[in-house]
Amino acid sequence: MGSVMKISFCTTCMNRLAHLQQTLPQNLRDNPATEGVEIEFVVLNYGDTGGMHEWMTSDPLIVAAIESGRVIYARTQEPQTFHMSHAKNMAHRLATGDIVCNLDADNFTGARFGEALAAFFKKNPDSIISPSHVVSRAFPPEERGFFGRMALPRHYFEQLGGYDEKYVGWGSEDTDMARRARMIGLKYFRFEDLQFLRIIAHGNDERTKNMFSNEEDRQRELARITHHMHQGILEKYYHAGLDRLNMLLVKPIIANSGTHFGLGNVTTGLEELPEKISPLRGTKARLFNEVVRGRGYYELVKARLAPRIVSLGAMLDNQGGPS
């Protein structure tokens, strides 16, 4: 990576304008460009019908950020329901940074989070990082919506084929991404800095209200999420073990055929210029899963038995961190 590192925060929004109106202006203020670090916010209007487009194109702060290039604003009117993996992939495909970081619409970054990520990846370029699950014990369930804040180099994101679009509903696509990243040898780091984990608290009804076209499917998903959040430690270990076995023996490491992810038609900017997100060319991983699994197995086990915990706040203070 060059001397200037660019961080892309990728946010998707469908009928959650009240959250975005609080987080996006604050996140822009908290992440100014500094020497050696550029920061952009990719904001995808994923079929919103609740006034998001009107706000994005009329609020003075946001309009100025779009005009300066600090915000890449894109809109797609194709989806009828919120397909989380596909929406995330679309936003990440529109990013231009060296590092891509998912940032849900209800998430506050905290001051200088982009700068902290840049410091981390300059020391650990072949890595992926996300919040530690251990730190969730400090928060009630309605305040744990920060686990999707996952960051990795964009070229690795593309090599992995993005988030697996077979996942429908809430959750699991980020856990799957982290495991596949480890299987190609990326080091997995977790952070616990509370200043980088603040969100707008909300319940599971809010999480699922746009995900299904009928109420029966939504209620089924609500029951699944509630069970997941309250399952015992033994059940968690059992399911985690099955997931890892599936990853080692069955599941492809590269999702979405390696090139077909986040596809669709969007318009970008204040002038709504048409753009088509097409299959990637030349980025599909030339890796045989049998070979990759050999070195990826070590990372998968190590990340479980000896998690790498890093303080991003300490990296801002030039105190370093593990490598």
C-alpha positions in Angstrom: 0.0 0.0 0.0 1.2 3.5 -0.7 2.2 6.2 1.7 -1.3 7.6 1.7 -3.9 5.0 2.9 -7.6 5.4 2.0 -10.3 4.1 4.2 -13.8 3.4 2.8 -16.7 3.2 5.3 -19.5 1.4 3.6 -23.1 2.0 4.8 -26.3 0.7 3.5 -29.7 2.0 4.4 -33.3 1.0 3.7 -36.0 2.9 5.6 -33.7 3.7 8.5 -33.3 7.4 7.8 -33.8 8.4 11.4 -30.6 6.5 12.3 -28.6 7.7 9.3 -29.5 11.3 10.1 -27.8 10.9 13.5 -24.8 8.8 12.6 -23.6 10.1 9.2 -23.1 13.8 10.1 -21.3 12.8 13.4 -19.1 10.2 11.6 -18.1 12.8 9.0 -17.0 15.2 11.8 -15.2 12.4 13.7 -13.1 11.3 10.8 -11.4 14.2 9.1 -8.7 13.6 6.6 -5.2 13.7 8.2 -1.7 13.5 6.8 -1.3 10.1 5.2 -4.9 9.1 5.6 -7.9 9.7 3.3 -11.4 8.8 4.4 -14.6 8.3 2.3 -18.1 7.3 3.2 -19.9 5.1 0.7 -23.7 5.5 1.4 -26.0 3.2 -0.5 -29.7 4.0 -0.7 -31.0 0.4 -1.1 -34.5 0.9 -2.3 -35.4 3.3 0.5 -39.0 4.7 0.5 -38.7 6.8 3.6 -37.2 10.1 2.5 -33.5 9.2 2.4 -32.9 10.5 -1.1 -34.5 13.8 -0.3 -32.4 14.2 2.8 -29.1 13.1 1.2 -29.6 15.6 -1.7 -30.7 18.6 0.4 -28.9 18.6 3.7 -26.1 21.2 3.4 -23.5 19.2 5.3 -24.2 16.0 3.3 -24.4 17.8 -0.1 -21.0 19.5 0.6 -19.5 16.1 1.5 -20.9 14.6 -1.8 -19.6 17.5 -3.8 -16.1 17.2 -2.2 -15.9 13.5 -2.7 -15.9 12.7 1.0 -19.3 10.9 0.5 -20.1 8.6 -2.4 -23.8 8.5 -2.6 -25.5 5.8 -4.7 -29.1 4.8 -5.1 -30.7 1.6 -6.4 -34.4 1.3 -6.7 -34.5 -2.4 -7.7 -34.8 -4.2 -4.3 -38.1 -4.8 -2.6 -36.7 -6.2 0.6 -33.4 -5.7 2.4 -30.9 -8.4 1.4 -28.1 -7.6 3.7 -25.3 -9.5 2.0 -26.1 -8.1 -1.4 -26.6 -4.6 -0.1 -23.2 -4.7 1.6 -21.5 -6.1 -1.5 -23.0 -3.3 -3.6 -21.6 -0.6 -1.3 -18.2 -2.3 -1.0 -18.0 -2.6 -4.8 -18.5 1.2 -5.1 -15.7 1.9 -2.6 -12.4 3.2 -3.9 -10.3 2.9 -0.7 -7.4 0.6 0.1 -9.4 -0.7 3.2 -13.1 -1.3 3.2 -15.0 -1.3 6.5 -18.7 -2.1 6.9 -20.5 0.5 9.0 -24.2 -0.1 9.7 -26.5 2.9 9.5 -27.0 2.9 13.3 -23.3 2.9 14.1 -21.1 5.7 15.3 -17.5 5.3 14.4 -16.1 7.3 17.3 -13.5 10.0 16.9 -10.6 9.2 14.6 -11.7 5.6 14.0 -10.6 5.8 10.3 -7.2 7.0 11.4 -6.9 4.1 13.8 -7.7 1.6 11.1 -5.1 3.1 8.9 -2.5 2.8 11.6 -3.5 -0.8 12.2 -3.4 -1.9 8.5 0.0 -0.2 7.9 1.4 -2.6 10.6 -0.8 -5.5 9.6 -1.6 -5.4 5.9 -2.6 -9.1 5.5 -5.3 -9.0 8.2 -9.0 -8.7 9.0 -10.4 -7.0 12.1 -13.7 -6.7 13.8 -15.1 -6.2 17.4 -14.5 -8.9 19.9 -17.5 -10.9 21.0 -16.1 -10.9 24.6 -16.8 -7.1 24.8 -20.5 -7.7 24.1 -20.9 -8.6 27.8 -20.6 -4.9 28.6 -23.7 -4.2 26.6 -27.4 -5.2 26.7 -28.7 -7.0 23.6 -30.2 -3.9 22.0 -26.7 -2.2 22.1 -24.7 -5.0 20.5 -25.2 -4.1 16.8 -21.6 -3.4 16.2 -20.3 -6.8 15.2 -20.8 -6.1 11.5 -18.0 -3.4 11.7 -15.5 -5.6 9.9 -12.5 -4.2 8.0 -10.0 -5.7 5.5 -8.0 -4.7 2.5 -10.3 -4.2 -0.5 -8.3 -6.5 -2.8 -8.8 -9.4 -0.3 -12.5 -8.6 -0.1 -12.7 -8.9 -3.8 -10.6 -12.1 -3.8 -13.0 -13.7 -1.3 -16.0 -12.9 -3.5 -17.5 -10.5 -0.9 -20.2 -11.5 1.5 -21.9 -14.7 0.7 -25.2 -13.7 -0.9 -26.8 -17.1 0.0 -27.4 -15.7 3.5 -30.8 -14.1 3.9 -32.1 -12.4 7.0 -30.0 -11.0 9.8 -26.5 -12.0 10.8 -24.0 -14.8 10.0 -22.7 -13.3 6.7 -20.0 -11.4 8.7 -18.9 -14.5 10.7 -18.7 -16.4 7.5 -16.6 -13.7 5.9 -14.1 -13.8 8.8 -13.8 -17.5 8.6 -13.2 -17.5 4.9 -10.6 -14.8 5.3 -8.7 -16.9 7.8 -8.9 -19.8 5.4 -6.8 -17.9 2.8 -4.3 -17.1 5.6 -5.3 -13.6 6.8 -4.6 -12.9 10.4 -7.8 -12.2 12.4 -7.7 -9.4 15.0 -10.4 -8.2 17.3 -10.7 -4.9 19.1 -12.5 -4.0 22.3 -12.1 -0.2 22.4 -15.5 1.1 23.8 -15.1 4.5 22.1 -15.3 2.7 18.7 -18.4 0.6 19.6 -21.2 3.1 20.1 -24.5 2.5 18.3 -28.1 3.7 18.4 -29.8 1.1 20.5 -32.8 -0.7 19.0 -34.6 -4.0 19.1 -35.0 -7.0 16.7 -38.2 -5.6 15.2 -36.2 -2.7 13.8 -33.6 -5.1 12.5 -36.0 -7.3 10.5 -38.8 -4.9 9.4 -37.5 -4.5 5.8 -36.1 -8.0 5.3 -39.1 -10.0 4.3 -42.2 -9.5 2.1 -44.5 -11.4 4.4 -45.0 -11.2 8.1 -44.8 -15.0 8.7 -41.2 -15.1 7.4 -40.4 -12.1 9.5 -41.7 -13.6 12.7 -39.8 -16.8 12.0 -36.6 -14.7 11.6 -37.4 -12.8 14.8 -37.7 -16.1 16.7 -34.4 -17.3 15.3 -32.6 -14.1 16.3 -34.0 -14.2 19.8 -33.0 -17.8 20.3 -29.5 -17.0 19.0 -29.0 -14.1 21.4 -30.1 -16.1 24.4 -28.6 -19.6 23.7 -26.4 -21.1 26.3 -22.6 -21.4 26.1 -22.6 -25.1 25.3 -25.1 -24.6 22.4 -23.0 -21.8 21.1 -19.9 -24.0 21.1 -21.8 -26.8 19.5 -23.0 -24.7 16.6 -19.6 -23.0 16.2 -18.0 -26.4 15.9 -20.4 -27.5 13.2 -19.8 -24.3 11.3 -16.0 -24.7 11.4 -16.3 -28.3 10.3 -18.4 -27.2 7.4 -15.8 -24.6 6.5 -13.0 -27.1 6.6 -14.6 -29.8 4.7 -17.4 -28.5 2.5 -18.0 -24.8 2.1 -16.2 -23.0 -0.8 -13.8 -20.4 0.5 -14.6 -18.1 -2.4 -18.2 -16.9 -2.3 -20.5 -15.9 -5.2 -18.3 -17.6 -7.8 -15.6 -15.1 -7.0 -16.8 -12.4 -9.4 -20.6 -12.2 -9.2 -21.4 -10.2 -6.1 -23.0 -6.9 -5.4 -24.4 -6.7 -9.0 -27.0 -4.2 -10.0 -27.9 -0.8 -11.4 -27.3 2.3 -9.4 -27.2 6.1 -9.9 -24.5 8.1 -8.2 -24.0 11.6 -6.9 -26.3 14.6 -6.8 -26.8 14.4 -10.6 -27.8 10.7 -10.3 -25.4 9.4 -13.0 -26.3 5.9 -14.1 -23.8 3.1 -13.3 -23.9 -0.6 -13.6 -22.1 -2.8 -11.1 -21.0 -5.7 -13.2 -19.1 -9.0 -12.5 -15.4 -8.5 -11.7 -12.8 -9.5 -14.1 -9.4 -11.0 -13.2 -9.9 -10.9 -9.5 -11.3 -14.4 -8.9 -8.9 -16.2 -6.6 -6.7 -18.7 -8.4 -6.5 -20.9 -5.4 -7.4 -24.6 -5.0 -9.4 -25.0 -1.8 -7.6 -28.2 -0.9 -4.3 -26.3 -0.8 -5.6 -23.2 0.9 -7.3 -25.1 3.6 -3.9 -26.5 4.7 -2.6 -23.1 5.8 -6.0 -21.7 6.6 -6.7 -24.4 9.2 -3.9 -22.9 11.4 -5.5 -19.5 11.3 -8.9 -20.9 12.0 -7.7 -22.8 15.1 -5.4 -20.1 16.4 -8.0 -17.4 16.2 -10.2 -19.5 18.5 -7.6 -20.7 21.0 -5.5 -17.6 21.1 -7.4 -14.6 19.9 -5.4 -11.6 18.8 -6.7 -8.6 20.7 -5.5 -5.2 19.6 -6.1 -1.7 21.0 -6.9 0.6 18.2 -6.9 3.5 20.6 -3.3 2.6 21.6 -2.3 2.6 18.0 -3.5 6.2 17.7 -1.2 7.1 20.6 1.7 5.4 18.8 1.9 2.7 21.4 1.9 0.0 18.7 0.2 -3.3 18.8 0.7 -7.0 18.0 1.8 -8.0 14.6 
